[in-house]
């Protein structure tokens, strides 16, 4: 059974039957938590803007509970992976149109092959794109900058780009 939204309204004095409980309690829980361990994590394959995965290794997973979408992404760079500018990725589920381009979805970490870790955030770009950006501490106040082949470091083999996000689906 699919999730019913909005859920059933109960009436004072009503005598629920087994069929009503099954349809409106049991089946709702199964729809929200399809396995005994909770919501199922699924793989997804994003489409990229300004990012070539090449022979890098990607782990992209998400889960959806109702209209809430949680995702995690990790890319370990290979010898043919590259970034050519501010990167975007398509989300696994279309993002609600209520968002604006200033809304942050989650955190990012950029590991420079074991020598340093840089931080950033993932944010709304459009209904079909998530932007991943780095924090820049070179000014008086922390700013946000798009990734590039040299931001936040020069990307090479075994560097890691990872982020998480949480958003409302359309």
N, C-alpha and C positions, 0 to 999 in steps of 0.2 A: 504494500500500500504506500502511496505517496503521502507526504506531509500535507495535512489539511490546514489551510490558513484562511481565515481565522479558525481557531478551534471551536468546537461545539459549545453553545451556551446551555447551561444546565438550569432547569426550572425548579423552584422551591416545591417540595412535595412530590417530585417526580420519582418513580420507582424504576431505576435503570435495570435493564436486562443484561444477560451475559453478552449478547450480540452488541449492545451499545457500548459496554465496557471494552470489548475486544476491538471494536471499530475506532473508538475515540480515546482509548488509553493505551492498550497494548500495541495496536498498529501504529499509533503516533510515535511511541518509544522505539519501535523497530525501525521506523523511517528515519528517526533522528540518530539512532545508534544501531546500525545494521549488524554489528557483530557483538559478541559478548564482552569484548574489550573496549568498546566505545566506537566512535565514528571511524570509518575506514579512510586511511590515507591512500591517495591515488597518485600515479605518475602523470605528469603532463609535459608536453613538448612545446615550449614557447617559440614564437617567431621573434627574431631579434632585429633591432635597429642599431647599426654601428658596432656590432659585436660579431666576430667570427669565432665560433667554437672550434672549428677545425678538428684536430685530434685530441682536444681537451676532453675531460670527463665531467658530465653534468649529472647532477641528482636534483630533480625538480619534482616536488610532491605537494599535494594540497588535500584539504578536507573541507567539506561544506556541510554545515548544520543549519537547516532552514536557509536564511539569506546571509548567514555569516560564513565567510571564506577565510581559512587560515592557509598560508603557504610558506614553504621554505625552499630555498634554492642554493645550490653550491656548484661552482665551476672551478675545477682545477685545470689551469692552463697547460696545454700541450705545446709542442714546438711550432704548431701552425695556428694557434689561437691568437687573436688580436682584438684591440679596441681602436676604433677610428674616430670616436667622438662621443658625445653624450649618448649613453646607451638606453634603449627601451626594450621591454619584453612584453609580449602579449600575456594577459592573465589567463588562468585556467577557466574562469567563469567571468562573464561580462560584469563590469563594475557599475554600480548604481550611478545614475546621472546626477545625483545630489552632491557629488564631490566637486571640489574646485582644484585647480592646479597647485594650490598652496597646502593641500592636506597630505600629511605624512602617514604612511601605512606601516612602516616598521624600520628596523635597524639594519645596517650593513657593516660588514667587516671586510677589509682588503688586506690579505696577508702577503707580504713581500718575501716569498720563498724562505720563510723562517727567520728573517732578519728584523722585521718590523710589522706591526699591525696598525692599519689606518681605519678610521671610522667614517660612517656616512649614514644616509637614510634612503629608504625606498618611498616614493610618493606617487600620487595620482598624476597621470599625464593626460589620459583620455579614457573613454569607456573601454578601449581596447589596448591600453598601454600603461605599463608601470615604468617610471624612471628610477634609475639607481644613480645616486650622486654622492660625492665625497665632501667631508668637512674640510675647510681650509682655515688654518690658524695663522696665516701670515699677516693678517690685518689686525687692527686693535680689537675687533670683535670677530667671533667665529662666523664664517660665511659658508655657503654651499656652492660647489662648483661641479659642472658636469665631468664625468670621467673622460679621459683621453688616453692615448698611448703612453703618456708620461704623468698622468694624474690618477691617483695620488702618488704613484711611483712609475718607473718604467716597467711595464708588464713583461714577464718572461716565463719560461717553463717552470711549472710547479707553483706559481703564484696562485692565490685563491681569492675568488670573489664569492661572497656569501651574503644572503639577506633573508629576512622574513617579512611577512606582511599579513595584515588582518584588515579586511574590508567588507562592506555590505554589497551583496550581489544585486544586479538590476532586477 
